[in-house]
Amino acid sequence: MSDYILEMQQITKEFPGVKALDNVNFQVRRGEIHCLIGENGAGKSTLMKVLSGVYPYGSYTGNIVYNGKVQQFKSIADSEGEGIAIIYQELALVPELSIYENIFFGHEIMKGRTIDWNETIVRAKESLEKVRLHVDPSMKVKNLGVGNQQLVEIAKALSKNVKLLILDEPTASLNEDDSENLLKLIKELKEQGVTCIMISHRLKEIIEIADTITVLRDGSTVCSMDAHKEKVTEADIIRHMVGREIEDIYPKRKKREFGETCLEIKNWTVEDPVKGKEILHDININVKKGEIVGIQGLMGAGRTEFAMSLFGNPTGYKITAGEVFLEGKKVSFKRPKDAIKKGIAYVSEDRKGNGLVLIQDIKYNISIANLEELQEGISLNENEEINIANSFKNSINIKAPSIMQKVVNLSGGNQQKVQLAKWMFVKPKVLILDEPTRGIDVGAKYEIYTLMNKLVEEGMSIIMISSELPEVLGMSDRLYVMSAGKIAGELTAEEADENKVMAMAVRS
């Protein structure tokens, strides 16, 4: 039997106007953890969709050799029948169904013409045991945290007797503890004989877990590195990914004095009426003109809740106390439109769910938040809309054939750039960035960090919320640490280090 469980030979896949994969060769050894990396748009997810049958045989050229046989997968069901399972970054679970219903959704255990629920529950418990998730299988999925939902997805794959497990950005939305737990599980699955392909932008995780690392760039295979034969560093990976050296992941700005206080929040206290409890208590922060202020904290600390309640409160929280001062004047926002008019913009952590209209094009998404700027009487100046969209496409390097490209077809990094362009067009005084680089590659991160520096040098103020502690430390001029809905501490860039931040973050 071949050492390779999978060989993808000269795979080429084209979309209208774009060659997504160009003669890609990709080999995976039996029983290894193989990390597939590259910049957003490099072709990683497309290659895995070819493998899993999302893009069926006939829609690409080249061969898939799996377990020594040339395969012609025409659907996901075909690849799953051969023991291949793929788990996407956006989990495919049904929130209102129970855990055991989700695990066997689509491949139910039948007894005659009816579902054998007793056997389903027994088998679900066995699958949950394999992923070390000790919960009641009758619990609804919506009541689980994101980390545990990820484990349910893996349990679902294991219930199908998976031999090759593909994980697409499995830790992108997880906190550090859940990420570490998932990486341990992947190592355990390897010991049990499951081969894993993992797509990730977190370079430290890749170095920790990978047996082999394959790099794609612009739809082509750049190299494969055997981590057991050679020491692989972050610098090596970055050089292969982007085709150049990135000496400093966090580009520095010239040291200078900041302006007057642009935004000040006093005694901000918020209650969640659905949960019936206070989620933010007596928050006091300020941001100066031209300053990047980071907000750090563990999952559940209240960072996004704070941003949303400030940005016109679209989620309907009950603001029980607090005042907002913008450039020294007291302001209040009953809805996001009020916040936008006064000069506050919010880049959502969920770009696909809340930040963008995926079925619309780049032009539409850039202009949608500031249509008044384009209004001429009762119509829009479409020529000006096109000019503005093209200007942003060029200035922040949105990689797409044209501004008429639908956003759903862009890579994660380019989708994030479109979301940033949308709010830059509003010309805000304060820009709130919630997880601005989640799920994007190191090259796109560098571009976004450079853009952030440019914006504050031009006088904008930025609040950056991030779960990545190195990112907060690398980009912030000053930072606040949140814990259990409160401000646990404030540090300047010079004072801050990982130990101090984490000590504050775990305060209750």
C-alpha positions as CSV (number, residue, x, y, z in Angstrom):
1,M,0.0,0.0,0.0
2,S,1.3,3.5,-0.9
3,D,2.6,5.8,1.9
4,Y,0.2,8.4,0.5
5,I,-3.5,8.2,1.4
6,L,-4.1,11.2,-1.0
7,E,-2.5,12.5,-4.2
8,M,-4.0,15.4,-6.0
9,Q,-2.3,15.6,-9.4
10,Q,-2.3,18.7,-11.6
11,I,-5.6,20.1,-10.3
12,T,-6.8,23.1,-12.3
13,K,-10.0,24.9,-11.4
14,E,-11.3,28.0,-13.1
15,F,-14.2,30.5,-12.4
16,P,-15.3,33.2,-14.7
17,G,-12.3,35.5,-15.1
18,V,-10.2,33.7,-12.4
19,K,-8.0,30.7,-12.4
20,A,-8.3,29.6,-8.8
21,L,-6.0,26.5,-9.1
22,D,-3.3,26.1,-11.6
23,N,-1.8,22.6,-11.9
24,V,-1.7,22.1,-8.2
25,N,0.0,18.9,-6.9
26,F,-0.7,17.9,-3.3
27,Q,0.3,14.7,-1.5
28,V,-0.7,13.6,2.0
29,R,0.9,10.7,3.9
30,R,-1.2,8.2,5.7
31,G,-1.7,9.0,9.4
32,E,-0.1,12.5,9.3
33,I,-1.2,16.0,10.2
34,H,-0.7,18.0,7.0
35,C,-1.2,21.8,7.2
36,L,-2.2,23.6,4.0
37,I,-1.4,27.3,4.1
38,G,-1.3,30.3,2.0
39,E,-2.6,33.9,1.7
40,N,-6.3,34.5,1.3
41,G,-7.2,33.7,-2.3
42,A,-4.3,31.3,-2.7
43,G,-6.7,28.4,-3.4
44,K,-6.6,26.4,-0.2
45,S,-10.4,26.1,0.4
46,T,-11.0,25.7,-3.4
47,L,-8.6,22.7,-3.4
48,M,-10.4,21.1,-0.5
49,K,-13.8,21.7,-2.1
50,V,-12.5,19.8,-5.2
51,L,-11.4,17.0,-3.0
52,S,-14.6,16.8,-1.0
53,G,-16.9,16.9,-4.1
54,V,-18.3,20.4,-3.5
55,Y,-16.8,21.1,-6.9
56,P,-17.8,17.9,-8.7
57,Y,-15.8,15.8,-11.1
58,G,-15.9,17.4,-14.5
59,S,-15.8,21.0,-13.1
60,Y,-12.0,20.8,-12.8
61,T,-9.1,19.0,-14.6
62,G,-6.5,16.7,-13.0
63,N,-6.8,13.5,-10.9
64,I,-7.6,12.7,-7.3
65,V,-6.0,9.5,-6.2
66,Y,-7.3,8.4,-2.8
67,N,-6.2,5.1,-1.3
68,G,-4.5,4.1,-4.5
69,K,-7.6,4.6,-6.7
70,V,-8.5,7.5,-9.1
71,Q,-11.7,9.0,-7.7
72,Q,-14.5,10.9,-9.5
73,F,-16.5,12.5,-6.6
74,K,-19.6,14.1,-7.9
75,S,-20.9,15.2,-4.5
76,I,-20.0,15.4,-0.8
77,A,-21.9,12.2,-0.3
78,D,-19.5,10.4,-2.7
79,S,-16.4,11.6,-0.7
80,E,-18.0,10.9,2.6
81,G,-18.7,7.4,1.4
82,E,-14.9,6.9,1.0
83,G,-14.2,8.2,4.5
84,I,-13.4,11.9,3.7
85,A,-15.1,14.5,5.9
86,I,-14.6,18.3,5.8
87,I,-15.4,20.8,8.6
88,Y,-15.7,24.4,7.6
89,Q,-14.9,27.5,9.6
90,E,-18.7,28.3,9.6
91,L,-20.1,25.3,11.4
92,A,-22.9,23.4,9.6
93,L,-25.0,22.6,12.7
94,V,-28.7,23.1,13.3
95,P,-28.9,25.2,16.5
96,E,-32.5,24.1,17.5
97,L,-31.8,20.4,17.2
98,S,-30.2,18.3,19.9
99,I,-26.5,17.2,19.8
100,Y,-27.4,13.6,18.8
101,E,-29.7,14.8,16.0
102,N,-27.0,17.0,14.6
103,I,-24.4,14.2,14.8
104,F,-26.5,11.8,12.6
105,F,-28.2,14.5,10.6
106,G,-28.2,13.3,6.9
107,H,-27.1,9.8,7.8
108,E,-29.7,8.7,10.3
109,I,-29.7,5.3,11.8
110,M,-32.9,3.6,10.6
111,K,-35.0,0.7,11.9
112,G,-37.2,-0.2,9.1
113,R,-38.8,3.0,7.9
114,T,-38.3,4.9,11.1
115,I,-35.3,6.4,12.9
116,D,-33.9,4.3,15.7
117,W,-33.5,7.0,18.3
118,N,-32.2,4.7,21.0
119,E,-29.4,3.5,18.9
120,T,-28.8,7.1,17.7
121,I,-28.3,8.3,21.3
122,V,-26.0,5.4,22.1
123,R,-23.9,6.0,19.1
124,A,-23.8,9.7,19.7
125,K,-22.5,9.2,23.2
126,E,-19.7,7.0,21.7
127,S,-18.8,9.7,19.2
128,L,-18.8,12.4,21.9
129,E,-16.6,10.2,24.1
130,K,-14.0,10.1,21.3
131,V,-13.8,13.9,21.3
132,R,-13.8,14.1,25.1
133,L,-17.1,16.1,25.2
134,H,-18.9,15.1,28.3
135,V,-22.4,16.6,27.9
136,D,-26.0,15.4,27.6
137,P,-26.5,14.5,24.0
138,S,-30.1,15.6,24.2
139,M,-28.9,19.2,24.8
140,K,-29.7,21.7,22.0
141,V,-26.6,22.7,20.1
142,K,-27.4,26.4,20.5
143,N,-26.7,26.0,24.2
144,L,-23.1,25.0,23.6
145,G,-20.1,27.3,23.4
146,V,-18.4,27.7,20.0
147,G,-15.5,25.4,21.1
148,N,-17.9,22.6,22.1
149,Q,-19.9,23.1,18.8
150,Q,-16.6,22.5,17.0
151,L,-16.2,19.2,18.9
152,V,-19.8,18.2,17.9
153,E,-18.8,18.8,14.2
154,I,-15.8,16.5,14.7
155,A,-17.9,13.9,16.5
156,K,-20.3,14.1,13.5
157,A,-17.4,13.3,11.2
158,L,-16.2,10.5,13.3
159,S,-19.6,8.9,13.3
160,K,-19.2,8.5,9.5
161,N,-16.0,6.4,10.0
162,V,-13.8,9.1,8.7
163,K,-10.3,8.2,7.4
164,L,-9.3,11.7,6.2
165,L,-10.5,14.7,8.2
166,I,-10.2,18.2,6.6
167,L,-10.4,21.1,9.0
168,D,-10.8,24.6,7.5
169,E,-9.7,27.3,10.0
170,P,-10.9,25.2,13.0
171,T,-9.5,27.6,15.6
172,A,-10.4,30.9,14.0
173,S,-13.3,31.7,16.3
174,L,-12.0,29.9,19.4
175,N,-10.3,31.3,22.5
176,E,-6.9,30.1,23.5
177,D,-8.1,27.3,25.8
178,D,-10.6,25.9,23.3
179,S,-7.9,26.1,20.6
180,E,-5.4,24.2,22.7
181,N,-8.0,21.6,23.5
182,L,-8.8,21.1,19.8
183,L,-5.1,20.8,18.8
184,K,-4.7,18.1,21.5
185,L,-7.7,16.3,20.0
186,I,-6.3,16.4,16.5
187,K,-3.1,14.8,17.8
188,E,-5.1,12.1,19.5
189,L,-7.0,11.4,16.3
190,K,-3.7,11.0,14.5
191,E,-2.7,8.4,17.1
192,Q,-6.0,6.6,16.3
193,G,-5.1,6.5,12.6
194,V,-7.1,9.4,11.3
195,T,-5.2,11.5,8.7
196,C,-5.8,15.2,9.1
197,I,-5.5,18.1,6.7
198,M,-5.7,21.5,8.5
199,I,-6.0,24.9,6.9
200,S,-4.9,27.6,9.3
201,H,-3.5,31.1,9.4
202,R,-2.2,30.8,13.0
203,L,1.5,30.1,12.3
204,K,2.3,29.1,15.9
205,E,-0.3,26.4,15.8
206,I,1.0,25.1,12.4
207,I,4.5,24.8,13.8
208,E,3.2,23.1,16.9
209,I,1.1,20.5,15.2
210,A,2.2,19.9,11.6
211,D,4.1,16.9,10.3
212,T,4.1,18.4,6.8
213,I,3.4,21.9,5.6
214,T,2.3,22.7,2.0
215,V,2.2,26.3,0.8
216,L,0.0,27.5,-2.0
217,R,0.4,30.9,-3.6
218,D,-1.8,32.4,-6.4
219,G,-3.4,29.0,-7.1
220,S,-0.1,27.1,-7.4
221,T,2.0,24.8,-5.2
222,V,5.0,26.7,-3.9
223,C,6.6,24.0,-1.7
224,S,6.1,21.2,0.9
225,M,8.2,21.1,4.0
226,D,8.7,18.0,6.2
227,A,8.7,19.3,9.8
228,H,10.5,16.2,10.9
229,K,13.4,16.6,8.5
230,E,13.9,20.4,8.8
231,K,13.1,23.0,11.4
232,V,10.4,25.2,10.1
233,T,10.1,28.7,11.4
234,E,7.4,31.4,11.1
235,A,9.8,33.4,8.9
236,D,10.2,30.5,6.5
237,I,6.4,30.1,6.2
238,I,5.8,33.8,5.7
239,R,8.5,34.0,3.0
240,H,6.9,31.1,1.0
241,M,3.4,32.4,1.5
242,V,3.9,36.0,0.4
243,G,7.0,35.6,-1.7
244,R,8.9,38.2,0.3
245,E,10.3,38.8,3.8
246,I,8.1,40.6,6.4
247,E,10.6,41.8,8.9
248,D,8.0,43.1,11.3
249,I,4.5,41.7,11.4
250,Y,3.3,44.8,13.2
251,P,4.5,47.9,11.3
252,K,5.5,50.7,13.6
253,R,4.3,54.3,13.4
254,K,6.5,57.3,14.0
255,K,6.3,58.2,17.7
256,R,4.3,61.4,18.1
257,E,1.9,63.2,20.4
258,F,-1.7,62.4,20.2
259,G,-4.5,65.0,19.9
260,E,-7.3,65.9,22.3
261,T,-9.7,63.3,23.6
262,C,-12.0,62.3,20.7
263,L,-14.2,59.8,22.5
264,E,-15.0,59.3,26.1
265,I,-17.3,56.8,27.7
266,K,-18.3,57.3,31.4
267,N,-20.0,54.8,33.7
268,W,-21.3,52.7,30.9
269,T,-23.6,50.0,32.3
270,V,-25.7,47.6,30.2
271,E,-28.2,44.9,30.9
272,D,-29.2,42.0,28.6
273,P,-33.0,41.8,28.9
274,V,-33.1,38.3,27.4
275,K,-30.7,36.9,29.9
276,G,-32.1,39.2,32.7
277,K,-28.6,40.2,33.9
278,E,-26.1,43.0,33.8
279,I,-23.4,42.3,31.2
280,L,-21.4,45.5,31.4
281,H,-20.7,47.5,34.6
282,D,-19.4,51.0,35.0
283,I,-17.2,51.0,31.9
284,N,-14.9,54.1,31.6
285,I,-12.6,54.5,28.6
286,N,-11.3,57.3,26.5
287,V,-9.6,57.5,23.0
288,K,-7.5,60.4,21.8
289,K,-7.3,61.7,18.3
290,G,-4.8,59.6,16.2
291,E,-4.6,56.8,18.8
292,I,-5.2,53.1,18.5
293,V,-6.7,51.8,21.8
294,G,-6.9,48.1,22.2
295,I,-9.5,46.2,24.2
296,Q,-8.4,42.7,25.3
297,G,-10.1,40.1,27.5
298,L,-11.1,36.4,27.5
299,M,-14.1,35.1,25.6
300,G,-17.3,36.3,27.4
301,A,-15.6,39.4,28.9
302,G,-18.1,41.7,27.2
303,R,-15.9,43.3,24.5
304,T,-18.3,42.9,21.6
305,E,-21.3,43.7,23.8
306,F,-19.6,47.0,24.7
307,A,-18.9,47.8,21.0
308,M,-22.5,47.0,19.9
309,S,-24.2,48.8,22.7
310,L,-22.1,51.9,21.9
311,F,-22.8,51.7,18.1
312,G,-26.5,52.5,18.4
313,N,-27.3,49.3,20.2
314,P,-28.7,47.2,17.3
315,T,-29.0,44.1,19.6
316,G,-31.5,45.8,21.9
317,Y,-29.5,45.8,25.2
318,K,-30.9,47.9,28.0
319,I,-28.4,50.8,28.7
320,T,-29.1,51.5,32.4
321,A,-26.4,54.1,33.0
322,G,-23.6,56.0,31.2
323,E,-22.7,58.9,29.0
324,V,-20.9,59.3,25.7
325,F,-18.8,62.3,24.8
326,L,-17.6,62.8,21.2
327,E,-15.1,65.7,20.8
328,G,-16.2,67.0,24.1
329,K,-19.9,67.1,23.3
330,K,-22.4,64.7,25.0
331,V,-24.1,62.5,22.4
332,S,-26.6,59.6,22.4
333,F,-27.5,57.0,19.7
334,K,-30.8,55.3,19.5
335,R,-29.8,53.3,16.4
336,P,-26.6,52.7,14.3
337,K,-27.7,55.3,11.8
338,D,-27.3,58.0,14.6
339,A,-23.8,56.7,15.5
340,I,-22.8,56.8,11.8
341,K,-24.0,60.4,11.4
342,K,-22.1,61.5,14.5
343,G,-18.9,59.9,13.2
344,I,-18.7,56.4,14.8
345,A,-18.3,53.3,12.6
346,Y,-18.2,49.6,13.6
347,V,-16.5,46.9,11.7
348,S,-18.2,43.7,12.8
349,E,-16.3,40.6,13.9
350,D,-18.8,38.6,11.8
351,R,-18.1,40.0,8.3
352,K,-20.3,37.3,6.6
353,G,-23.2,37.5,8.9
354,N,-23.4,41.2,9.8
355,G,-20.7,43.1,7.9
356,L,-21.4,42.4,4.3
357,V,-24.2,41.6,1.8
358,L,-22.5,38.5,0.3
359,I,-24.8,38.2,-2.7
360,Q,-24.1,41.8,-3.8
361,D,-21.0,43.1,-5.5
362,I,-18.0,45.1,-4.2
363,K,-19.5,48.4,-5.4
364,Y,-22.8,47.9,-3.6
365,N,-21.1,46.9,-0.3
366,I,-18.7,49.9,-0.3
367,S,-21.5,52.4,-0.9
368,I,-24.3,51.0,1.2
369,A,-23.5,52.7,4.5
370,N,-23.2,56.2,2.9
371,L,-25.8,56.5,0.1
372,E,-26.6,60.1,1.0
373,E,-23.1,61.0,-0.2
374,L,-24.1,59.7,-3.7
375,Q,-27.6,61.0,-3.8
376,E,-28.7,63.4,-6.5
377,G,-32.3,64.2,-6.0
378,I,-34.2,60.9,-5.8
379,S,-31.5,58.9,-7.6
380,L,-27.9,57.9,-7.1
381,N,-24.9,59.2,-9.0
382,E,-23.9,55.8,-10.3
383,N,-20.7,57.1,-12.1
384,E,-19.5,58.6,-8.8
385,E,-20.3,55.3,-7.0
386,I,-18.2,53.4,-9.5
387,N,-15.3,55.9,-9.2
388,I,-15.4,55.6,-5.4
389,A,-15.5,51.8,-5.4
390,N,-12.6,51.6,-7.9
391,S,-10.6,54.1,-5.8
392,F,-11.0,51.9,-2.7
393,K,-10.3,48.8,-4.7
394,N,-7.0,50.2,-5.8
395,S,-5.9,52.1,-2.7
396,I,-6.4,49.2,-0.3
397,N,-5.5,46.4,-2.8
398,I,-8.9,44.5,-3.0
399,K,-7.9,41.5,-5.2
400,A,-10.8,41.0,-7.6
401,P,-11.4,41.1,-11.4
402,S,-13.6,44.2,-10.9
403,I,-15.9,46.0,-8.5
404,M,-18.8,44.0,-10.0
405,Q,-17.4,40.8,-8.4
406,K,-19.9,39.4,-5.9
407,V,-18.4,39.5,-2.4
408,V,-19.3,35.9,-1.6
409,N,-16.7,34.9,-4.2
410,L,-13.8,36.8,-2.5
411,S,-11.3,35.4,-0.1
412,G,-11.7,36.2,3.6
413,G,-9.0,38.9,3.5
414,N,-10.5,40.6,0.6
415,Q,-14.0,40.5,2.1
416,Q,-12.5,42.2,5.2
417,K,-10.9,44.9,3.0
418,V,-14.4,45.5,1.5
419,Q,-15.9,45.9,4.9
420,L,-13.1,48.3,5.9
421,A,-13.7,50.3,2.7
422,K,-17.4,50.6,3.4
423,W,-16.7,52.3,6.7
424,M,-13.8,54.4,5.4
425,F,-16.3,55.8,2.8
426,V,-18.3,57.0,5.8
427,K,-15.3,59.0,7.0
428,P,-15.7,58.3,10.7
429,K,-14.0,60.1,13.5
430,V,-13.9,56.8,15.5
431,L,-13.5,53.4,13.9
432,I,-14.3,50.4,16.1
433,L,-12.6,47.3,14.7
434,D,-13.9,44.0,16.2
435,E,-11.5,41.1,15.4
436,P,-10.2,42.9,12.3
437,T,-7.9,40.1,11.2
438,R,-9.8,37.0,12.2
439,G,-9.4,34.2,9.7
440,I,-7.1,36.0,7.4
441,D,-3.5,35.3,6.4
442,V,-0.3,37.1,7.5
443,G,0.1,39.0,4.3
444,A,-3.5,40.5,4.4
445,K,-3.0,41.1,8.2
446,Y,0.1,43.2,7.4
447,E,-1.9,45.2,4.8
448,I,-4.7,45.9,7.3
449,Y,-2.2,46.9,10.1
450,T,-0.5,49.3,7.6
451,L,-3.9,50.7,6.7
452,M,-4.8,51.2,10.4
453,N,-1.5,53.1,10.9
454,K,-2.3,55.3,7.9
455,L,-5.8,56.1,9.2
456,V,-4.6,57.2,12.6
457,E,-1.8,59.3,11.1
458,E,-4.5,61.1,9.2
459,G,-6.3,61.8,12.5
460,M,-8.8,59.0,12.9
461,S,-9.2,57.3,16.3
462,I,-9.4,53.5,16.4
463,I,-10.7,51.1,19.0
464,M,-9.4,47.6,18.3
465,I,-11.0,44.5,19.9
466,S,-8.9,41.4,19.4
467,S,-8.6,37.9,20.9
468,E,-5.1,37.7,19.6
469,L,-2.9,39.1,22.4
470,P,0.2,39.6,20.3
471,E,-1.9,41.6,17.9
472,V,-3.2,43.9,20.7
473,L,0.3,44.3,22.1
474,G,1.8,44.9,18.7
475,M,-0.7,47.5,17.4
476,S,-2.1,49.4,20.4
477,D,-0.8,52.7,21.8
478,R,-2.7,52.0,24.9
479,L,-5.0,49.2,25.9
480,Y,-7.8,48.3,28.3
481,V,-8.3,44.8,29.7
482,M,-11.9,43.6,30.3
483,S,-13.0,40.9,32.7
484,A,-16.6,39.8,33.5
485,G,-18.1,43.0,32.0
486,K,-15.8,45.4,33.8
487,I,-12.6,47.2,33.0
488,A,-9.9,45.3,34.9
489,G,-7.0,47.6,34.0
490,E,-5.4,50.0,31.7
491,L,-1.8,49.8,30.3
492,T,0.3,51.9,28.0
493,A,2.1,50.2,25.1
494,E,5.3,50.5,27.1
495,E,3.8,48.9,30.3
496,A,2.0,46.1,28.6
497,D,3.2,42.5,28.3
498,E,1.4,39.2,28.0
499,N,1.7,38.3,31.7
500,K,0.3,41.6,32.9
501,V,-2.6,41.5,30.4
502,M,-3.5,37.9,31.3
503,A,-3.3,38.6,35.0
504,M,-5.9,41.3,34.5
505,A,-8.1,39.3,32.2
506,V,-8.7,36.5,34.7
507,R,-9.8,38.8,37.4
508,S,-13.5,38.3,38.3
